[in-house]
Amino acid sequence: MEDGSVQFEVFPTDMHLRRIDPERNMRRFYRMTVQPDLFGGASLIRAWGRIGTRGRQMVDVHSDEGMAVNALMALAARKRQRGYSL
């Protein structure tokens, strides 16, 4: 039964960050997603680049979803220190 309340994610598996600075002509994105793999582990898929382009992509393989989420959170914290926001 649904009561209309909203459930917030404690451990997000998807995050999209942006860094926009018009004075420096900077419009960047950084997207991270945790997805299960076929062998019981999880992959952290990272994509980054200039907004409006395909950008680059990298896949980091982890032994379980918890470790992949921890890597996502640590990477998101570093990106926020560099000026990226949600």
C-alpha positions in Angstrom: 0.0 0.0 0.0 1.4 3.4 -1.0 1.0 6.2 1.5 2.3 9.0 -0.8 5.6 9.4 1.1 8.9 9.8 -0.8 11.7 7.3 -0.2 15.1 8.9 -0.5 18.1 6.8 -1.6 20.6 6.3 1.2 23.1 4.8 -1.2 22.6 6.2 -4.6 23.5 4.1 -7.6 23.3 6.9 -10.2 24.7 10.4 -10.0 24.9 13.2 -12.6 27.1 16.2 -11.7 27.7 19.5 -13.7 30.2 22.2 -13.5 29.3 25.4 -15.4 31.5 28.5 -15.3 30.6 31.0 -18.1 33.6 33.2 -17.4 36.0 30.3 -18.2 33.7 28.9 -21.0 33.4 25.7 -18.9 30.4 23.4 -19.3 31.3 20.0 -18.1 29.3 16.9 -16.9 30.3 13.9 -14.8 27.9 10.9 -14.7 28.4 7.8 -12.5 26.3 4.6 -12.5 26.6 1.4 -10.5 25.4 -1.7 -12.4 25.6 -5.4 -11.5 27.8 -7.6 -13.7 27.3 -11.2 -14.8 29.7 -12.6 -12.3 28.1 -11.4 -9.0 30.1 -8.2 -8.8 29.3 -4.6 -9.7 30.7 -2.1 -12.1 31.0 1.7 -11.6 30.5 3.3 -15.0 31.9 6.8 -15.3 31.3 9.2 -18.2 32.6 12.7 -18.4 33.2 15.5 -20.9 31.8 18.8 -22.2 28.0 19.2 -22.0 26.6 18.4 -25.5 29.3 15.9 -26.4 29.6 12.2 -26.0 32.6 12.6 -23.8 34.7 9.7 -22.5 33.8 6.6 -20.5 35.5 4.3 -18.1 34.4 1.1 -16.3 35.7 0.2 -12.8 35.0 -3.4 -11.7 34.3 -4.1 -8.0 33.7 -7.3 -6.1 30.3 -6.3 -4.9 27.7 -3.5 -5.1 28.6 -2.0 -1.7 32.2 -1.4 -2.8 31.1 0.1 -6.1 28.7 2.5 -4.2 31.5 3.5 -1.8 33.7 4.3 -4.8 30.9 6.4 -6.3 30.4 8.3 -3.1 34.2 9.0 -2.7 34.5 10.1 -6.3 31.4 12.4 -6.0 33.0 14.0 -2.9 36.2 14.7 -4.8 34.3 16.2 -7.7 32.2 18.4 -5.5 35.4 19.8 -4.0 36.4 20.7 -7.6 33.2 22.7 -8.2 30.8 20.1 -9.6 27.2 20.2 -8.3 24.1 18.1 -8.7 
